[in-house]
């Protein structure tokens, strides 16, 4: 474990015992959880009362339409076009353990955070961090983790999501735009922070936006990593731009830029590799994090094993990431910054 030396070695119990300190525990290890936070505040979390599977009913074809006159015979052929996607709940946990001696020694921490409280906060942050990372990852085939954006908004065609194979059912495939040019290069091939005509990255974002949009159905959330996000910010803070701001506010500021009214959030859990940055463009009304009732980062009671003077509790989640319209979810990938 990480330790700090004064005249003693500081373990978890001693850190929270016998020192004048403020009642707080500062997170120095997790990557925060902006994607999960956006899901929770953006009406993308739905609670289900139970069941082993989640069913999403889907319409993938229309009935027949025709014109007629007089006594023309009419087409009465039955049309299918109705099916369903099925998603299984997945379960995650984080243990919170404490021995009798740790608990006893921590009781004299006057005004400090109790060890139990600190350990539970540590477990809760761990759970949030783990789920946030999974939202931006892919489920292991045959594994126990829930789906992530890399499954639902795949960079390759042919994925099976919700039991439907998009190779055979192309209407169930997500939208993707492969992009292999430097993001900050203008369309004439000049890599510069000075605006000349239009940056290739913005043109590619336009192409993806148009591909996942239909009428009033447009993306409302984009998620990317800090490398791509930084390149996007740099365009707005480059020499060729002049930004008018209200009195007493900063001048040129590229933080939190929007794209066609769509919010863009950077997340350190978002996938990034050399020449493979990504931007996910999402229509969130078709994308839900389903959570089982009573399993929404729930804390179980503490229990003691038969042969130890210690106790353990768990933070438990039952959840699955689902979509009922993959074609309205898109990814711009293979980005170089």
Buried (B, 14 or more C-beta within 10 A) or exposed (E): EEEEEEEEEBEBBBBBBBEEBEEEBEEEEBEBBBBBBBBBEBEBBEEBEEEEEBEBEBEBEEEEEEEEEEEEEEEEEEEEEEBEBEBBBBBBBBEBBBEEEBBEBBEEBEEBBBBBBBBBBBBBBBBBBBBBBBBBBBBEEEEEBBBBBBBBBBBEEEBBBBEBEBEEBEBBBBBBBEBEBBBBBBEEEEEBEEBEEEBBBBBBBBBBBBBBBEEEBBBBBBBBBBBBBBBBBBBBBBEEEEEEEEEEEEEEEBEEBEBBEBBBBBBBBBBBEEEBBBBBBBBBBBBBBBBBEEBBBBBEEBEEEEEEEBBBBBBBBBBBBBBBBBBBBBBBBBBBB
